[in-house]
Amino acid sequence: MENREVRTHVLEALRLRLREPKSMQLDQMADLEEYMRTKMPSYTRAEAVAVWEVVWDLMLERVLAPGHVHGRSELPWFHITEYGTRAIESGFDTPHDPDRYMERLALKVGGPLDQILVVYLAEALKTFRVGCCFATAVMLGVAAERMVDLLADALLRAPACPANFGKRLKKAGWKLKERVDVLRDALLSLDLPPHLREGLDIDFSGILNMIRRSRNEAGHPTGVSIDQDTALACLLVFRNYCLRVYQLIGHLQQGSP
């Protein structure tokens, strides 16, 4: 079993522990190894080492901490931190399980993600897990801007593209807010289905704010501090923005008026 699968199983065990604290004992490595044996046909020494490595990684990521809240203060006892509780309860596609996060995002979108988008999103997940939260914000900002470009390109190719959209987009140049405003106004001028029109203003404001976390309107770094909880929230909400953008792209590619 690959390490990424081991990580998924460990996080599932922790999630079960949070949901069923009375029936699921998970206070030390022996408890976790017993759970892992139910998920692996043959629990080998190599797999046991992989489990330990995942646990150590989750400690570095502040999801777990050594010791038990009822007295034991050292390994092999461990407990889920307050932050870890929030991260695990965020869903099965928590950023602390990066492979599943990407897989489930592609599943929700209904197809492969743009490769440039994948590069920056994968880097955002990596920097998040090692605690470089400002770097996470920078990478997410680039990924969000890539979504804006993908949507603008799809609109330019669509039969329903407003006559002045290309000209207005070119005039906006690299001015971030103007580009986003031009794209939003053009989309709102179309006869979009209710589920795509509803909340479009809010979504574009969110995408713009995500980009602004790392740089200002002129493209200069802001240097604003980003904590782990904020970075987690950004990664979770990014999924919704990405899904909305791909839904819009799919609608435009269908040639709907």
N, C-alpha and C positions, 0 to 999 in steps of 0.2 A: 504494500500500500504506500502511495506517495505521501510525502510530508504534508502537501496541501489537503489531502483527504483526511489525514490525521488531525490537522487543525480544525477542519469542519466538524469532525466527530467530537473533539474536545469541547468546542463551543456549543455543540448540541447538548452535551452532558451538562455544561454550566447553565444553559438555558433551562433545561429540565429541572436542575437543582433550584433555580429561582422560582419556577412555576409550581413545583411540588416539594417544598422544603421538608415536609413531614415524612414523605415516602422515599425521597431520593437523598441518600447520604453521600456527601462528596466533600469531605473535610481533609483528606490526605491523599497521597499518591496511590496508596493501595486501593482506595475507593475508585479512583479514576481508572486504574488499570483493570479492575474488575468490570467496570462498564465497557472499557475498550475491548475486552475479550468477547463481549456479546456482539461486537461490530466487526470483528476480524476472525476469519476462519481458523487461522493459526497465529497466535500472539507470540511472535519470536522476540529474541533479544534485540534485534535491529528495530523492531516496531516499538518496543519499550523505550529504547533510546530516543526514538522520534517523538514519543509522547512527552518525555522529559524535556526535550528541546522546545517543543511547542509551549509547554507550561512556562519554561524560562522566558521565552519570547513574550508571552502574555504578561509576565511580571514586568518586563522592561517596558511594555506598552501600558502599564498601570491598570490592566484589567484584573490581574490577580496580585496578591501580596503574600509573603510568607507568614506562617503562623495561623492560629485559629482564634476566633473572637472569644472563645470560652476558656482560654488559659494557655494553650500551647503557643509559643512565640517563634518557632523555627520550623524549617522544613524537616520532614516531608509534609507537615500540615500546611494548609494554605486556605485563603478565603477570597471571595470576590469583593473587590473594592466598591466604593460608592460610584466612582466613575465607571467601573466595569459593569455594574448593574445597569446603568443607563445605556452603555454601549451594547450590551447583550440584548436588552429589551427593545433595542431599536429595530430588530427584525432579523430574519434569516440572512439578509444580504448586508450585514454589518460590515463596515470598512475593515474591521479586524479579521475578516475572512475575505481577502481581496479577490481570490479566484471566483468564489461564489458571487461576490458583488458584481463582477464583470459578466459572469455567465447569466445571472438573473436579469441584469440590465439589458443584455442582448435579447433575452427571452421576452422581456416586456416590450422591447422595441419591435420585435418580430423579425429580426434578421441581423446580419453582421453590422457592427458599428464601424463608422469611418475610422480608418487606420491612424490618421493623425490625431483624432480625438482619443483613440485608445492609448497612444503613446503618452500623452499628457495626463490622462486620467490614471493610468497605471503608475506613473511617477508620483501623482498626488497621493495615491493609496500607499505607496512605498514610503514617502517622506512622512506621512501621517503616522505610520506604525513605528517609526524610529523617533518620533517626538519633534520633528522639524515642522511645526505647524504653520509658520509663515511661508515656508517653501510649499506646503500643501496649498495654501491660499493662492500663491503665484501660479502653480500648475493648474489649479481649478479655474483661475481667471483665464488662462490661455485656452483651456478646454472649452470654457463658456463662449469665448470669442470665436473659437472654431465653429461652434454651433450656430452662432449668428451668421458667419460666412456661408455655411452650408445651406441655411434657410434662405439667405439672400440669393444664392446661386440657383436654388430650386425655383424661387419666385421669378427670377429673370427668364428661366426656361419655360415657365408655365404659360399656357394660352391666355389665362386670365390676368397676366401681369399688367398693372396699370401703365399707361403709355409713358408717363413721366418718371417712373420708378428708377430706371437705370441712370437717367440724367441727375436726379436728386441724390442718388447713392454716390455717384462720382463726385458731385459737388461737396458732399459731406467729407470725402477723403478719409483720413485716418482719425477724425474726430469721433471718439467713441459714442458719446451720447447722441450726436446728430445721426450717426449711422443707425443706431438702434431705433431712434425716433422715426426715421424715414421708413425703416422696415416695418415697424409696428403700425404706422399710419397706413402704409400700403396694404398690409394684411387686413386691417379693420375696414378698408374700403371694399373688400371682396365680400361676396355672399357666402360666408363660411357657415358650416353646420353649427348649431348651438353649442355642442360639446367642445368645439374648437374655439369659438368666439368667446365663450364664457371665461372670465378671469384672464384674458390675454394681456391686458394692461398690467395686472399684478405679476404675471409670469415674466414679462419683459423687464419690469422694475427689478425683480429678483435676479434675473440674469445680469443686468447692468450693475447691480450692487455687488454681485459675486466678482465681476471683473474689477470693480473699483477697490476691492479689498487689497489688491496688490499694486495698483498704479492709478494715477490721477488722469484727468481728461487729456493732458498733454503727453501721456505715456510715461511719465516719470514715476519711479518707485515711491510709495507712500511711507514705507517703513513702519506701518501700523502693527502693533503686537497682536498676535492671534493665539488664543489659548486652545487647549485640547478639546474642550467642550464645543467651542465655536467651530473649530475645524471639523469635528464630528457632525455637527448640525449642517455645515455646508456640504459635506459629502453625502449626507442623507437627502437633502433637498435637491442636490444636483440631479439625482435620479429622476425626480418629477419634471424638472426643466427639460432634461434630455428626452424623456418620453414625449412631452408636449411638442418639442421641436420636430421629432421624427414623425409624429402624427400629422403635423402641418406639412412636412415635406411629402409624406405619403399622399395626402390629399391633393397637393399641387401636382405631383407626378401623375396622378390619375387623370389630369386634364379637366377637373371639375370647374365649371364657371364660377 
